[in-house]
């Protein structure tokens, strides 16, 4: 759809819900601290948007997992990522449902418990992101094998710099310039 495959849709859809869920938890904590009803409503509406968007990201991720080139290492990590995403979204969905069913008329302990669940959900969200980052940045998940092969060949060819440009990103650490100057009279030494 629109020239995007499932892996690209997953990448497109996963950041905004994560941000919304984070902000929903922060609004909820602020509502607890300040006793402001406006913050409570901001938390619930943001949670609504985060849950809807989060499930869209989960569906896109599930579709992507079926369509990307991968081996055993990616498959194992992808399963962990998917399971964590499902658990995290289920937790946020339970919190949302609980609050809607109770119509915000919860005793203090029950409200505190839903806040604890939200914080646990936030930790799950972070871990889901860590696993997704490993998939992308350590295993190149979602990048077709042919595209990856072309990129690897291109990297091996190297590149040229214009006159006056420095080439420091590939230099070993011992050839880098010293980051400090020695005062006059300092005996010669190496770093």
Long-range contacts (C-beta under 8 A, 24 or more apart in sequence): 5-64, 5-67, 6-60, 6-63, 6-64, 6-66, 6-67, 7-64, 7-67, 7-68, 7-141, 7-142, 8-142, 9-60, 9-63, 9-64, 10-57, 10-60, 10-61, 10-63, 10-64, 10-142, 11-136, 11-142, 12-60, 13-53, 13-56, 13-57, 13-60, 14-57, 14-60, 14-61, 14-132, 16-53, 17-49, 17-50, 17-51, 17-52, 17-53, 17-54, 17-56, 17-57, 18-50, 18-54, 18-125, 18-129, 20-46, 20-47, 20-49, 20-50, 20-53, 21-46, 21-47, 21-50, 21-51, 21-54, 21-92, 21-121, 21-122, 21-125, 22-122, 22-125, 23-50, 24-50, 24-118, 25-118, 25-119, 25-121, 25-122, 28-115, 28-118, 29-115, 32-111, 32-112, 32-115, 40-104, 44-96, 44-99, 44-104, 47-92, 47-95, 47-96, 47-99, 47-118, 48-96, 50-92, 51-89, 51-92, 51-93, 51-96, 54-88, 54-89, 54-92, 55-89, 55-93, 57-85, 58-82, 58-85, 58-86, 58-89, 61-85, 64-142, 68-141, 68-142, 68-144, 69-144, 69-145, 70-139, 70-141, 73-139, 74-135, 74-139, 74-141, 77-131, 77-134, 77-135, 77-139, 77-141, 78-135, 78-141, 80-131, 81-128, 81-131, 81-132, 81-135, 84-124, 84-127, 84-128, 84-131, 85-128, 87-124, 88-121, 88-124, 88-125, 88-127, 88-128, 91-117, 91-120, 91-121, 91-124, 92-118, 92-121, 95-121
